[in-house]
Amino acid sequence: MDNLTHSLVGAVMGQAGLKQKTGLAMPALIIGANLPDVDAACFFWLEGSEHLGFRRGITHGPPAMVLLPLVLAALLWGWDRWQTKRGKRPEDRLPVHFGWLYVLSFIGCLSHPALDWLNVYGVRFLEPFSSQWFYGDTLFIIDVWLWALLAVTTWLSLRTEKRGGNWKRPAWIGSVIGLAYIALNGLFTQAAVTRDSDVISPGREVIASPVPLRFWEREMIIGGNGRYQIVNPAIERLDPEDVTPEIGAQYVANVGECEVPDISYQVPAWRTEIGAFLFWTRTPFATRREGGGIILHDARFYDPRARDRFSVVLLDVECVELTER
């Protein structure tokens, strides 16, 4: 998920009562909720799409969930000591307890991969022990409705606290509503996948991808072996004829014209752009490039009307046309 969502989740957890455990609890929760995204620093040394093989991996796995909170707790504890020595420590700050700082930093960090799992991009929970990707297919990566819920919840809690009321209650109510909203979206995804299972051939991948704003709708991605159909949410139900590539229905985008090359690599995936893409992609397909070569895409993030940020150009690979339907 985006970092605003992660930050608001950390804030709501603090307003639910966790901020009373120790001084600097809110920074521990909010920073901790964003800390696994420290892997974004890879953009400074990786080029093109190489980041796809590195992001949402090592900093989202078990060792990081132990070490990152420890680093954050130590920095916050050191900050409190530094302010104390210089007489700049706020008088209203609670005593700082290192153990609680670590626990809250850990809770914040743990919330991060849990939220990242909810979208179609995926996360590698077990890195470095396993590089398997996990996908929740539940929320769009930027969910404005979740933004609104978390922001209003935080505001109401802070406003109630300022007035001397029960400020934990709004946070708890908002948390329950938020979890119910996520569960409801999970049901929408499951319903979309099972609704048309009778017209989907066995062995074909079916992904129900959440769409922006219309959280109750799903973009269906159906196919495999380099050929996919991206079905617009406007279709209420797939017709058996609509899942054949020959049908050029306005609601269905048939993508994939070249074979996806089988490129083996001996180095870690993130060290080569092509290897990183193939390591990361879930629904790969290739198109012919004007002027020669091919372009690798991922059906989850393909939009022919916009610049495709999730693609790799292979100039020296000839397009081998797909013939099998």
C-alpha positions as YAML, in Angstrom:
chain: A
units: angstrom
residues:
- id: 1
  name: MET
  ca: [0.00, 0.00, 0.00]
- id: 2
  name: ASP
  ca: [1.02, 3.64, -0.23]
- id: 3
  name: ASN
  ca: [2.88, 5.30, 2.62]
- id: 4
  name: LEU
  ca: [-0.02, 7.54, 3.65]
- id: 5
  name: THR
  ca: [-2.08, 4.43, 4.37]
- id: 6
  name: HIS
  ca: [0.77, 2.88, 6.35]
- id: 7
  name: SER
  ca: [1.22, 6.10, 8.36]
- id: 8
  name: LEU
  ca: [-2.49, 6.42, 9.15]
- id: 9
  name: VAL
  ca: [-2.65, 2.80, 10.30]
- id: 10
  name: GLY
  ca: [0.23, 3.50, 12.70]
- id: 11
  name: ALA
  ca: [-1.54, 6.62, 13.98]
- id: 12
  name: VAL
  ca: [-4.83, 4.79, 14.54]
- id: 13
  name: MET
  ca: [-3.06, 2.03, 16.49]
- id: 14
  name: GLY
  ca: [-1.51, 4.71, 18.68]
- id: 15
  name: GLN
  ca: [-4.85, 6.44, 19.25]
- id: 16
  name: ALA
  ca: [-6.39, 3.08, 20.14]
- id: 17
  name: GLY
  ca: [-4.31, 3.24, 23.32]
- id: 18
  name: LEU
  ca: [-0.84, 2.00, 22.40]
- id: 19
  name: LYS
  ca: [0.64, 5.49, 22.67]
- id: 20
  name: GLN
  ca: [0.17, 5.34, 26.44]
- id: 21
  name: LYS
  ca: [2.75, 2.55, 26.79]
- id: 22
  name: THR
  ca: [5.84, 4.72, 26.53]
- id: 23
  name: GLY
  ca: [7.13, 8.08, 25.45]
- id: 24
  name: LEU
  ca: [7.73, 8.39, 21.68]
- id: 25
  name: ALA
  ca: [5.19, 5.63, 21.08]
- id: 26
  name: MET
  ca: [3.56, 7.43, 18.14]
- id: 27
  name: PRO
  ca: [6.84, 7.87, 16.22]
- id: 28
  name: ALA
  ca: [7.61, 4.19, 16.88]
- id: 29
  name: LEU
  ca: [4.26, 3.13, 15.42]
- id: 30
  name: ILE
  ca: [4.13, 5.53, 12.47]
- id: 31
  name: ILE
  ca: [7.78, 5.27, 11.43]
- id: 32
  name: GLY
  ca: [7.72, 1.53, 12.06]
- id: 33
  name: ALA
  ca: [4.69, 1.18, 9.80]
- id: 34
  name: ASN
  ca: [6.74, 2.70, 6.96]
- id: 35
  name: LEU
  ca: [10.19, 1.33, 7.78]
- id: 36
  name: PRO
  ca: [10.16, -1.77, 5.51]
- id: 37
  name: ASP
  ca: [9.96, 0.62, 2.56]
- id: 38
  name: VAL
  ca: [13.58, 1.52, 3.26]
- id: 39
  name: ASP
  ca: [14.20, -0.79, 0.30]
- id: 40
  name: ALA
  ca: [13.14, 2.15, -1.91]
- id: 41
  name: ALA
  ca: [16.75, 3.28, -1.55]
- id: 42
  name: CYS
  ca: [17.52, 0.72, -4.26]
- id: 43
  name: PHE
  ca: [16.45, 3.32, -6.83]
- id: 44
  name: PHE
  ca: [19.80, 5.04, -6.17]
- id: 45
  name: TRP
  ca: [21.85, 2.09, -7.44]
- id: 46
  name: LEU
  ca: [19.50, 0.05, -9.63]
- id: 47
  name: GLU
  ca: [18.49, 1.01, -13.15]
- id: 48
  name: GLY
  ca: [15.26, 0.68, -15.12]
- id: 49
  name: SER
  ca: [13.06, -2.15, -13.89]
- id: 50
  name: GLU
  ca: [15.75, -3.81, -11.77]
- id: 51
  name: HIS
  ca: [13.99, -2.57, -8.65]
- id: 52
  name: LEU
  ca: [11.12, -4.99, -9.35]
- id: 53
  name: GLY
  ca: [13.29, -7.91, -8.23]
- id: 54
  name: PHE
  ca: [14.37, -6.17, -5.04]
- id: 55
  name: ARG
  ca: [11.36, -4.31, -3.65]
- id: 56
  name: ARG
  ca: [8.99, -5.97, -1.16]
- id: 57
  name: GLY
  ca: [11.54, -8.64, -0.39]
- id: 58
  name: ILE
  ca: [14.38, -8.69, 2.12]
- id: 59
  name: THR
  ca: [13.10, -5.69, 4.12]
- id: 60
  name: HIS
  ca: [9.67, -7.32, 4.39]
- id: 61
  name: GLY
  ca: [10.86, -10.74, 5.57]
- id: 62
  name: PRO
  ca: [11.29, -12.31, 9.03]
- id: 63
  name: PRO
  ca: [14.87, -11.09, 9.78]
- id: 64
  name: ALA
  ca: [13.90, -7.52, 8.90]
- id: 65
  name: MET
  ca: [10.82, -7.73, 11.13]
- id: 66
  name: VAL
  ca: [13.20, -8.41, 14.03]
- id: 67
  name: LEU
  ca: [16.10, -6.09, 13.16]
- id: 68
  name: LEU
  ca: [14.34, -3.00, 11.79]
- id: 69
  name: PRO
  ca: [12.26, -2.45, 14.98]
- id: 70
  name: LEU
  ca: [15.43, -2.86, 17.03]
- id: 71
  name: VAL
  ca: [17.20, -0.15, 15.03]
- id: 72
  name: LEU
  ca: [14.20, 2.17, 15.27]
- id: 73
  name: ALA
  ca: [13.78, 1.63, 19.01]
- id: 74
  name: ALA
  ca: [17.47, 2.32, 19.59]
- id: 75
  name: LEU
  ca: [17.33, 5.54, 17.55]
- id: 76
  name: LEU
  ca: [14.23, 6.80, 19.38]
- id: 77
  name: TRP
  ca: [15.69, 5.88, 22.76]
- id: 78
  name: GLY
  ca: [18.93, 7.67, 21.83]
- id: 79
  name: TRP
  ca: [16.96, 10.71, 20.68]
- id: 80
  name: ASP
  ca: [15.20, 10.91, 24.05]
- id: 81
  name: ARG
  ca: [18.54, 10.65, 25.88]
- id: 82
  name: TRP
  ca: [20.08, 13.32, 23.65]
- id: 83
  name: GLN
  ca: [17.19, 15.72, 24.33]
- id: 84
  name: THR
  ca: [17.39, 15.01, 28.06]
- id: 85
  name: LYS
  ca: [21.11, 15.83, 28.23]
- id: 86
  name: ARG
  ca: [20.54, 19.15, 26.48]
- id: 87
  name: GLY
  ca: [17.48, 20.08, 28.49]
- id: 88
  name: LYS
  ca: [15.24, 20.00, 25.42]
- id: 89
  name: ARG
  ca: [13.08, 17.04, 26.36]
- id: 90
  name: PRO
  ca: [9.34, 17.96, 26.32]
- id: 91
  name: GLU
  ca: [7.95, 18.02, 29.85]
- id: 92
  name: ASP
  ca: [4.72, 16.26, 28.90]
- id: 93
  name: ARG
  ca: [6.46, 13.28, 27.29]
- id: 94
  name: LEU
  ca: [5.94, 9.97, 29.08]
- id: 95
  name: PRO
  ca: [9.00, 8.12, 30.38]
- id: 96
  name: VAL
  ca: [10.66, 6.20, 27.57]
- id: 97
  name: HIS
  ca: [10.81, 2.43, 28.03]
- id: 98
  name: PHE
  ca: [13.12, 0.69, 25.53]
- id: 99
  name: GLY
  ca: [11.22, -2.61, 25.72]
- id: 100
  name: TRP
  ca: [7.92, -0.97, 24.82]
- id: 101
  name: LEU
  ca: [9.60, 1.07, 22.09]
- id: 102
  name: TYR
  ca: [10.77, -2.18, 20.52]
- id: 103
  name: VAL
  ca: [7.35, -3.84, 20.85]
- id: 104
  name: LEU
  ca: [5.55, -0.88, 19.27]
- id: 105
  name: SER
  ca: [8.16, -0.58, 16.51]
- id: 106
  name: PHE
  ca: [7.69, -4.29, 15.87]
- id: 107
  name: ILE
  ca: [3.89, -3.93, 15.68]
- id: 108
  name: GLY
  ca: [4.26, -1.01, 13.28]
- id: 109
  name: CYS
  ca: [6.72, -2.92, 11.05]
- id: 110
  name: LEU
  ca: [4.53, -6.03, 11.09]
- id: 111
  name: SER
  ca: [1.54, -4.05, 9.84]
- id: 112
  name: HIS
  ca: [3.47, -3.06, 6.72]
- id: 113
  name: PRO
  ca: [3.81, -6.40, 4.88]
- id: 114
  name: ALA
  ca: [0.32, -7.34, 6.07]
- id: 115
  name: LEU
  ca: [-1.07, -4.32, 4.21]
- id: 116
  name: ASP
  ca: [1.22, -4.79, 1.20]
- id: 117
  name: TRP
  ca: [-0.12, -8.32, 0.81]
- id: 118
  name: LEU
  ca: [-3.62, -6.94, 0.19]
- id: 119
  name: ASN
  ca: [-2.98, -5.81, -3.41]
- id: 120
  name: VAL
  ca: [-2.07, -7.57, -6.66]
- id: 121
  name: TYR
  ca: [1.57, -6.42, -6.59]
- id: 122
  name: GLY
  ca: [2.40, -8.96, -3.91]
- id: 123
  name: VAL
  ca: [5.03, -9.33, -1.18]
- id: 124
  name: ARG
  ca: [7.71, -11.90, -0.32]
- id: 125
  name: PHE
  ca: [6.90, -12.66, 3.31]
- id: 126
  name: LEU
  ca: [9.63, -15.29, 3.76]
- id: 127
  name: GLU
  ca: [12.64, -13.60, 2.16]
- id: 128
  name: PRO
  ca: [15.52, -14.56, 2.39]
- id: 129
  name: PHE
  ca: [14.38, -18.12, 3.26]
- id: 130
  name: SER
  ca: [12.00, -18.29, 0.31]
- id: 131
  name: SER
  ca: [11.44, -15.94, -2.63]
- id: 132
  name: GLN
  ca: [7.80, -16.95, -3.11]
- id: 133
  name: TRP
  ca: [5.40, -14.10, -3.85]
- id: 134
  name: PHE
  ca: [2.11, -13.85, -1.93]
- id: 135
  name: TYR
  ca: [-0.91, -11.94, -3.26]
- id: 136
  name: GLY
  ca: [-4.08, -10.83, -1.47]
- id: 137
  name: ASP
  ca: [-5.89, -9.25, -4.47]
- id: 138
  name: THR
  ca: [-8.13, -7.39, -2.03]
- id: 139
  name: LEU
  ca: [-7.45, -3.64, -2.22]
- id: 140
  name: PHE
  ca: [-6.20, -1.26, -4.88]
- id: 141
  name: ILE
  ca: [-2.71, -0.06, -3.98]
- id: 142
  name: ILE
  ca: [-4.08, 3.45, -3.26]
- id: 143
  name: ASP
  ca: [-7.50, 3.17, -1.65]
- id: 144
  name: VAL
  ca: [-9.06, 6.60, -1.12]
- id: 145
  name: TRP
  ca: [-11.93, 5.12, 0.92]
- id: 146
  name: LEU
  ca: [-9.45, 3.62, 3.38]
- id: 147
  name: TRP
  ca: [-7.63, 6.94, 3.43]
- id: 148
  name: ALA
  ca: [-10.84, 8.74, 4.36]
- id: 149
  name: LEU
  ca: [-11.79, 6.22, 7.04]
- id: 150
  name: LEU
  ca: [-8.36, 6.26, 8.71]
- id: 151
  name: ALA
  ca: [-8.00, 10.05, 8.47]
- id: 152
  name: VAL
  ca: [-11.45, 10.72, 9.96]
- id: 153
  name: THR
  ca: [-10.83, 8.13, 12.67]
- id: 154
  name: THR
  ca: [-7.54, 9.75, 13.66]
- id: 155
  name: TRP
  ca: [-9.04, 13.24, 13.59]
- id: 156
  name: LEU
  ca: [-12.04, 12.27, 15.73]
- id: 157
  name: SER
  ca: [-9.80, 10.51, 18.24]
- id: 158
  name: LEU
  ca: [-7.44, 13.49, 18.57]
- id: 159
  name: ARG
  ca: [-10.37, 15.91, 18.79]
- id: 160
  name: THR
  ca: [-12.03, 13.82, 21.51]
- id: 161
  name: GLU
  ca: [-8.73, 13.59, 23.40]
- id: 162
  name: LYS
  ca: [-8.32, 17.37, 23.28]
- id: 163
  name: ARG
  ca: [-11.80, 17.76, 24.78]
- id: 164
  name: GLY
  ca: [-11.09, 15.27, 27.54]
- id: 165
  name: GLY
  ca: [-13.38, 12.51, 26.29]
- id: 166
  name: ASN
  ca: [-12.86, 8.81, 25.62]
- id: 167
  name: TRP
  ca: [-10.45, 9.24, 22.72]
- id: 168
  name: LYS
  ca: [-9.73, 5.52, 22.36]
- id: 169
  name: ARG
  ca: [-13.30, 4.73, 21.35]
- id: 170
  name: PRO
  ca: [-13.24, 6.44, 17.91]
- id: 171
  name: ALA
  ca: [-9.97, 4.65, 17.12]
- id: 172
  name: TRP
  ca: [-11.39, 1.26, 18.06]
- id: 173
  name: ILE
  ca: [-14.59, 1.87, 16.11]
- id: 174
  name: GLY
  ca: [-12.61, 3.02, 13.08]
- id: 175
  name: SER
  ca: [-10.35, -0.03, 13.34]
- id: 176
  name: VAL
  ca: [-13.32, -2.40, 13.37]
- id: 177
  name: ILE
  ca: [-14.91, -0.62, 10.39]
- id: 178
  name: GLY
  ca: [-11.56, -0.72, 8.55]
- id: 179
  name: LEU
  ca: [-11.16, -4.46, 9.11]
- id: 180
  name: ALA
  ca: [-14.76, -5.01, 8.00]
- id: 181
  name: TYR
  ca: [-14.08, -2.97, 4.85]
- id: 182
  name: ILE
  ca: [-11.02, -5.10, 4.04]
- id: 183
  name: ALA
  ca: [-13.00, -8.31, 4.66]
- id: 184
  name: LEU
  ca: [-15.81, -7.04, 2.41]
- id: 185
  name: ASN
  ca: [-13.31, -6.37, -0.38]
- id: 186
  name: GLY
  ca: [-11.93, -9.86, 0.08]
- id: 187
  name: LEU
  ca: [-15.43, -11.22, -0.46]
- id: 188
  name: PHE
  ca: [-15.83, -9.10, -3.62]
- id: 189
  name: THR
  ca: [-12.59, -10.59, -4.97]
- id: 190
  name: GLN
  ca: [-13.59, -14.14, -4.14]
- id: 191
  name: ALA
  ca: [-17.02, -13.64, -5.69]
- id: 192
  name: ALA
  ca: [-15.49, -12.27, -8.89]
- id: 193
  name: VAL
  ca: [-13.14, -15.25, -9.22]
- id: 194
  name: THR
  ca: [-15.79, -17.91, -8.55]
- id: 195
  name: ARG
  ca: [-18.68, -16.21, -10.37]
- id: 196
  name: ASP
  ca: [-17.41, -17.12, -13.83]
- id: 197
  name: SER
  ca: [-15.42, -20.24, -13.03]
- id: 198
  name: ASP
  ca: [-17.76, -22.27, -15.23]
- id: 199
  name: VAL
  ca: [-16.50, -20.52, -18.36]
- id: 200
  name: ILE
  ca: [-12.81, -20.48, -17.48]
- id: 201
  name: SER
  ca: [-10.69, -23.32, -18.86]
- id: 202
  name: PRO
  ca: [-8.80, -25.41, -16.27]
- id: 203
  name: GLY
  ca: [-5.21, -24.36, -15.78]
- id: 204
  name: ARG
  ca: [-5.74, -20.73, -16.79]
- id: 205
  name: GLU
  ca: [-4.81, -18.09, -14.26]
- id: 206
  name: VAL
  ca: [-7.65, -15.92, -13.02]
- id: 207
  name: ILE
  ca: [-6.96, -12.69, -11.15]
- id: 208
  name: ALA
  ca: [-9.63, -10.34, -9.84]
- id: 209
  name: SER
  ca: [-7.80, -7.03, -9.65]
- id: 210
  name: PRO
  ca: [-9.35, -4.22, -7.54]
- id: 211
  name: VAL
  ca: [-9.88, -0.96, -9.42]
- id: 212
  name: PRO
  ca: [-9.55, 2.66, -8.23]
- id: 213
  name: LEU
  ca: [-12.54, 4.28, -6.50]
- id: 214
  name: ARG
  ca: [-15.08, 1.58, -7.40]
- id: 215
  name: PHE
  ca: [-13.99, -0.79, -4.65]
- id: 216
  name: TRP
  ca: [-16.87, -3.17, -5.35]
- id: 217
  name: GLU
  ca: [-15.70, -3.87, -8.93]
- id: 218
  name: ARG
  ca: [-12.86, -6.06, -10.21]
- id: 219
  name: GLU
  ca: [-10.88, -6.07, -13.42]
- id: 220
  name: MET
  ca: [-10.55, -9.69, -14.49]
- id: 221
  name: ILE
  ca: [-7.24, -10.94, -15.88]
- id: 222
  name: ILE
  ca: [-7.57, -14.37, -17.44]
- id: 223
  name: GLY
  ca: [-5.07, -16.46, -19.34]
- id: 224
  name: GLY
  ca: [-1.55, -17.85, -19.30]
- id: 225
  name: ASN
  ca: [1.40, -18.85, -21.50]
- id: 226
  name: GLY
  ca: [1.95, -15.31, -22.73]
- id: 227
  name: ARG
  ca: [-1.65, -14.50, -23.67]
- id: 228
  name: TYR
  ca: [-4.17, -12.77, -21.41]
- id: 229
  name: GLN
  ca: [-7.57, -11.16, -21.53]
- id: 230
  name: ILE
  ca: [-8.18, -8.07, -19.46]
- id: 231
  name: VAL
  ca: [-11.91, -7.87, -18.87]
- id: 232
  name: ASN
  ca: [-13.40, -4.48, -18.11]
- id: 233
  name: PRO
  ca: [-15.45, -4.27, -14.87]
- id: 234
  name: ALA
  ca: [-18.43, -3.04, -16.96]
- id: 235
  name: ILE
  ca: [-19.13, -6.66, -17.91]
- id: 236
  name: GLU
  ca: [-21.61, -8.08, -15.43]
- id: 237
  name: ARG
  ca: [-20.90, -11.68, -16.39]
- id: 238
  name: LEU
  ca: [-18.50, -13.32, -18.79]
- id: 239
  name: ASP
  ca: [-20.06, -14.99, -21.78]
- id: 240
  name: PRO
  ca: [-18.33, -18.20, -22.95]
- id: 241
  name: GLU
  ca: [-17.66, -16.54, -26.30]
- id: 242
  name: ASP
  ca: [-15.96, -13.56, -24.66]
- id: 243
  name: VAL
  ca: [-13.11, -15.70, -23.36]
- id: 244
  name: THR
  ca: [-11.92, -16.60, -26.87]
- id: 245
  name: PRO
  ca: [-9.28, -14.28, -28.37]
- id: 246
  name: GLU
  ca: [-11.21, -14.04, -31.65]
- id: 247
  name: ILE
  ca: [-13.91, -11.98, -30.02]
- id: 248
  name: GLY
  ca: [-12.91, -8.31, -30.15]
- id: 249
  name: ALA
  ca: [-15.55, -7.20, -27.68]
- id: 250
  name: GLN
  ca: [-15.14, -3.63, -26.51]
- id: 251
  name: TYR
  ca: [-15.02, -4.82, -22.92]
- id: 252
  name: VAL
  ca: [-12.20, -7.30, -23.46]
- id: 253
  name: ALA
  ca: [-8.55, -6.46, -24.22]
- id: 254
  name: ASN
  ca: [-6.69, -9.44, -25.70]
- id: 255
  name: VAL
  ca: [-2.97, -8.98, -25.05]
- id: 256
  name: GLY
  ca: [0.10, -10.99, -25.98]
- id: 257
  name: GLU
  ca: [1.38, -11.52, -29.52]
- id: 258
  name: CYS
  ca: [4.91, -12.88, -29.02]
- id: 259
  name: GLU
  ca: [6.28, -15.74, -26.96]
- id: 260
  name: VAL
  ca: [7.74, -14.69, -23.62]
- id: 261
  name: PRO
  ca: [11.42, -15.65, -23.82]
- id: 262
  name: ASP
  ca: [12.68, -18.25, -21.39]
- id: 263
  name: ILE
  ca: [15.70, -16.40, -20.05]
- id: 264
  name: SER
  ca: [17.65, -18.19, -17.35]
- id: 265
  name: TYR
  ca: [20.04, -16.19, -15.17]
- id: 266
  name: GLN
  ca: [22.72, -17.24, -12.75]
- id: 267
  name: VAL
  ca: [22.96, -14.03, -10.73]
- id: 268
  name: PRO
  ca: [20.36, -12.75, -8.26]
- id: 269
  name: ALA
  ca: [17.32, -11.45, -10.10]
- id: 270
  name: TRP
  ca: [17.67, -7.82, -9.11]
- id: 271
  name: ARG
  ca: [21.09, -7.55, -10.78]
- id: 272
  name: THR
  ca: [19.70, -7.77, -14.30]
- id: 273
  name: GLU
  ca: [16.71, -5.87, -15.62]
- id: 274
  name: ILE
  ca: [15.29, -8.78, -17.61]
- id: 275
  name: GLY
  ca: [15.87, -11.24, -14.80]
- id: 276
  name: ALA
  ca: [14.28, -8.89, -12.29]
- id: 277
  name: PHE
  ca: [11.19, -8.48, -14.44]
- id: 278
  name: LEU
  ca: [10.72, -12.21, -15.01]
- id: 279
  name: PHE
  ca: [11.30, -12.87, -11.32]
- id: 280
  name: TRP
  ca: [8.66, -10.31, -10.36]
- id: 281
  name: THR
  ca: [6.02, -10.70, -13.07]
- id: 282
  name: ARG
  ca: [2.88, -12.67, -12.40]
- id: 283
  name: THR
  ca: [1.13, -12.33, -15.77]
- id: 284
  name: PRO
  ca: [3.87, -11.81, -18.38]
- id: 285
  name: PHE
  ca: [3.17, -11.21, -22.04]
- id: 286
  name: ALA
  ca: [5.17, -9.79, -24.93]
- id: 287
  name: THR
  ca: [4.34, -7.46, -27.80]
- id: 288
  name: ARG
  ca: [6.20, -6.68, -30.98]
- id: 289
  name: ARG
  ca: [8.29, -3.52, -30.80]
- id: 290
  name: GLU
  ca: [8.16, -1.15, -33.74]
- id: 291
  name: GLY
  ca: [11.63, -1.12, -35.24]
- id: 292
  name: GLY
  ca: [12.56, -4.56, -33.97]
- id: 293
  name: GLY
  ca: [12.67, -6.50, -30.73]
- id: 294
  name: ILE
  ca: [9.90, -7.12, -28.22]
- id: 295
  name: ILE
  ca: [8.47, -5.49, -25.11]
- id: 296
  name: LEU
  ca: [7.71, -7.48, -21.98]
- id: 297
  name: HIS
  ca: [4.62, -6.40, -20.01]
- id: 298
  name: ASP
  ca: [2.63, -7.52, -17.00]
- id: 299
  name: ALA
  ca: [-1.13, -7.74, -17.49]
- id: 300
  name: ARG
  ca: [-1.77, -6.53, -13.92]
- id: 301
  name: PHE
  ca: [-0.40, -3.07, -14.73]
- id: 302
  name: TYR
  ca: [-0.95, -2.79, -18.47]
- id: 303
  name: ASP
  ca: [-2.70, 0.25, -19.88]
- id: 304
  name: PRO
  ca: [-2.28, 0.78, -23.65]
- id: 305
  name: ARG
  ca: [-3.50, 4.36, -23.27]
- id: 306
  name: ALA
  ca: [-0.72, 5.38, -20.87]
- id: 307
  name: ARG
  ca: [3.01, 4.95, -20.52]
- id: 308
  name: ASP
  ca: [3.69, 1.43, -19.30]
- id: 309
  name: ARG
  ca: [6.09, 1.83, -16.37]
- id: 310
  name: PHE
  ca: [6.16, -1.92, -15.74]
- id: 311
  name: SER
  ca: [7.80, -3.09, -18.95]
- id: 312
  name: VAL
  ca: [11.18, -4.09, -20.35]
- id: 313
  name: VAL
  ca: [12.38, -3.57, -23.92]
- id: 314
  name: LEU
  ca: [14.43, -6.39, -25.47]
- id: 315
  name: LEU
  ca: [16.03, -5.09, -28.64]
- id: 316
  name: ASP
  ca: [17.93, -8.25, -29.54]
- id: 317
  name: VAL
  ca: [15.04, -10.73, -29.14]
- id: 318
  name: GLU
  ca: [12.99, -11.60, -32.20]
- id: 319
  name: CYS
  ca: [9.22, -11.81, -31.88]
- id: 320
  name: VAL
  ca: [8.09, -15.42, -32.14]
- id: 321
  name: GLU
  ca: [4.37, -15.14, -32.77]
- id: 322
  name: LEU
  ca: [1.99, -17.05, -30.56]
- id: 323
  name: THR
  ca: [0.01, -19.55, -32.55]
- id: 324
  name: GLU
  ca: [-1.72, -21.68, -29.93]
- id: 325
  name: ARG
  ca: [-5.01, -20.21, -28.73]
...
